[in-house]
Amino acid sequence: QVQLVESGGGLVQPGGSLKLSCAASGRIGSIGGGGWYRQAPGKQRDLVATITSGGNTNYADSVKGRFTISRDNAKTTMYLQMNSLKPEDTAVYYCTQRIRSGTYFSDYWGQGTQVTVSS
């Protein structure tokens, strides 16, 4: 059984920063790519950033230059550093990681963490 646990969300003023974490635990064989998504009320879940197993990153245009996705050396924890936050960044943020537990890779999701940007 694999679990992803997110942390780091909260309330921040416009222009502020937050760092989200996504920690994987359980029966982990190997870890592939991962990413962060977000879902605002009444909207679809959108891609924010991705990172490959080799460390290549990709970002939505709306967050380029402000957000940075990264991982620790063991790849068990993934981060999203968010700077220069805007009210439109308000959403529930979800992490996902492709993990092999046993024979096959599967995509696992965190429970979501609320980020609210407001003065």
N, C-alpha and C positions, 0 to 999 in steps of 0.2 A: 504494500500500500504506500502510495506517495502522496504527500501533502505539500501545498504551497501556502505559506502564511505571509500575508502582506502587513506592512506597518509603515508609519510615517505620515499618514494623512492628517488633515486638520484644517483649521481656519487661518488664513494668512491675508495680509493686506496686499492690494495691488502693488506690484514691484518687488514683492518679497520672494523668498525662496523656501522650498521644501525638498526633502530627499525621501523618496519612497524605497522600501526594501521588500524583497520577495525571497523568502528563504525556503528552500526545498529540503524535505526530510523524508525518511522512510527507506524503503528498499530501492536504492538508486544504483543502477548499473553504470550508465553513462548518460551524459546530458548533451543534447543537441542545441538547436537555436532557441531563442526566447523573444519575448516582446511584451510591450505594454499597450493596453487599449484603454479607452475611456468612454463613458456613456453619460451624457447629460440627460436630465429629465425630459421625457417625451421624444428623445432622439435615439438613433441607432448607435450601436457600439462601433467606435471608430479606432483605427490603428493610430498609435502615437509614435512608437519607435520599435525597431527590431534589432536583434544582434544575432549573428551567426555563431556557430561553434568555434569558428576561427577568429571571431572578434570583429567582423565587419558590421557596420551599423547603418541604419537607414531611418529617416525621420519624416513625419508628416510635414508638409510645407508650413503649417501653422505653428510648429514648435521649433523649427530649425534655428539654430543659433541661441536658443534659450534652454532647451532640454538636452541632457546627456544620459544615454543608457550605458551601463557598464556591468561588469561581473567581477566577483572575487576570483582568485587564482583557481580555486577548486570548482568554480562555476556553480556552486550550490546556492549562492546568493546573488541575485540580480538587483540592480539599483536603477532608479530614475531620478537624476538631479534636475530639479526644475527651478529655473531662475527667471527673473523679470516676469513674474506671474501676472496674468490678466484675468479680469472677471470671467471672460469666456473660456478660461481653463477649468472652471468649476464643473466637476463631474465626479462620478465614481470611477476610480482607476483600478483596472484588473491586470494582473500579470499572467503570463502563460509561458510554459517551458515544455519543450519536447524532451521526454525522459524515457530511457529504456529501463524498465523494471521487469526482469525476466528476459524473455526472448525478443519482444518487439518494443518499438518506440510508440509512445502515446503522448497526446497533448494534454497537459494538466493545467488547471486554472486556479488562481487564488480566489478568495472570497470577496475581494473588492475592498477598497478603502476610499473614504470620502475626502475629496479636496474641495474646499470652498475658498474662493478668492473674493473678498469683499472688504470694504472700508466701514 
